[in-house]
Amino acid sequence: MDEQLLEIIHIMDLRYRWSAGPHLGEFLRGLKAGKILANRCPRCGRHQLPPTPVCGRCHVAMGTDWVELSPRGTVISFSHVVDPMYDAGIGGMRPVPYTLASIVLDGASDVAFFHRLEESTAQRVRQGMRVEAVFRPPSEREGTMEDILHFRAIEENEKRGGSP
């Protein structure tokens, strides 16, 4: 006797809310305001980015020493991604190709920040490349990492203080 199976497809839209906590919450509020904030260890002076409640090196509680970092920095390493992968943040496959970079922001040479680069052609990206954050328009910011759309390359005249 062949048994016929019944398939029921039900899409569940479960919305969650949770606290980011005081340190990450301050960082996310900063992004919404168009700022990149780090906290600094009261013992060793090392920056934490994203901010954390405890220094990763000294293991002491972080104080309230908040530092606004420059949106400009230097690429120290990068990965060019060509294979799609599932991204739970968008609920689907990430479009490819894209480039992720480790960026040392000006004013915080002791910590790297990881984010997407605008440039998706691997041959145009290099170590030492100067970049700057491109934020969403203020009315579109939500206090998430996606408030920074990507980092774009800075042209030679911008490095020397010229206008973009």
N, C-alpha and C positions, 0 to 999 in steps of 0.2 A: 504494500500500500504506500503510494507516494504521498508524503505529507506536504501540503502547500504552506509555505511560511508567509507570514504577514509582516511587512516592514512599515514602521511608522517613523517618519522623520519629524522631529520637533526641535526647532531652534529656540534655545533658551537665552534670553538677554538678561544676564545677572549683573547688576551694577553694585560695585563695592565702594566703600569709603573707608579710608584709614588715615591715621595721622602720619605725616612724614617725620614728626618729632621736631624739637626746637632747632637743631642744627641744620638738617636737610631742609626743613621748612623755611628757614631764613635764606638759604641758598636759592630755593625755588621762588620765593618772593622777590629776591634780587633779580633773577632772570626775568620775571614778569615786568620789573621796572627797567630792564635793559642793562643790568649790571651783572658782573661775574664776581661773586663773593667767595672768599676763602676764610677759614679761621686759622689762627696761628697758635702754636703750642706755647704756653707760658714758660716752659722749661728750656726747650731747645730752639724755639723760634721757627720751627719748620711749619710751612703752610700745609693745610689739609684741604684738598679739592677733589671732589665735593667735600664740604665740611663734615667732620665727625665729632662725636662726643668725647673721644679719647685719642690721644696722639698715638699713631701707629709705631713710632720709634721709642718714645719714652714711657708710654702706657700711663700717662697722667691725664686727669680730666682737663678738657679744653675749657678755657675761660671764654670771655665774651670779646676777645680781641679780633674783631672782624676787619678784613682788609678788602677793599674794592680793587680788583686786578684789572689791568688793561685788557681790552678786547683783542689786542694784537699780541702775536707771539711767533715762535719759531718751531717748525716741524722738526722733530728729532727722529721719528720713525713713522712708517705708514704701511698699510696693507691695502692692496688693490683687490677688491672682491668681485669675482665674475660668476660665481655659482650662487643661484638663488637659495635663500633659506627662509624658513618660517619665522615671522616676527609677531609675537603675541601682542605687542604694542599697537600694531595696525590690524591684527586679525587676518593676516594673509602673508603672501610671499613678498619679501623685500625686492623692489626693482633693482636690477643690476645693469651695468657695473656701477660700483661706487667705491670711494676711497675713505678709509678710516685713518685718522692720524693721531699720533701722540704729540701734543703741542705744549711747549713750555711758554706760558704767558709772561709777558713783560712784567717784572716786579715780583715774580715767584719762581726763581730759577731752581728751587728745590723740589718741585712737584710738576708732574705732567697732567694735562687735561686731554681726554679722549673725545673726539667728535668727528663728524663727517667733513670732508672737504668738498667744495664746489666742483673741483676738477675731478673728472672720472677717468681721464686718460692717464694711465700709469707713467708714460714717458714724460709727462709734463710736471710730475711731482718729484721733489728731491729733498733730501735732508738739508736743513739750513734754510729752506724756503720760508719767507715771511708771509704770514697770513693774518686775517682779522675776522672776528665774528660778524655774521650777518644775522641780525635779529628780525623776527616777524614784526610787522607794524604794531604799535602799541595796542590798538583796539583788538588785535587778534591773539595777543599773548594770554596764556592760561596758567603760567607758573609751572611749566614742565620743561624738560630738556629740549623739547621740540621748539621752544621759544627761540632757540638759536637754530636757524635753518641749516647753516653750514658755516665753514670758514672759507674765505676766498683769498686768493693770492693777492699780495700787495705789490703794486707796480713800483719800479725804481724811484720815481719822483715822490711817491707816498712814503717811502722809507725815510726820506730826508726831510719830512715834515710838510711836503706839498699837499695840496688838496686832492681828495680821491676823484 
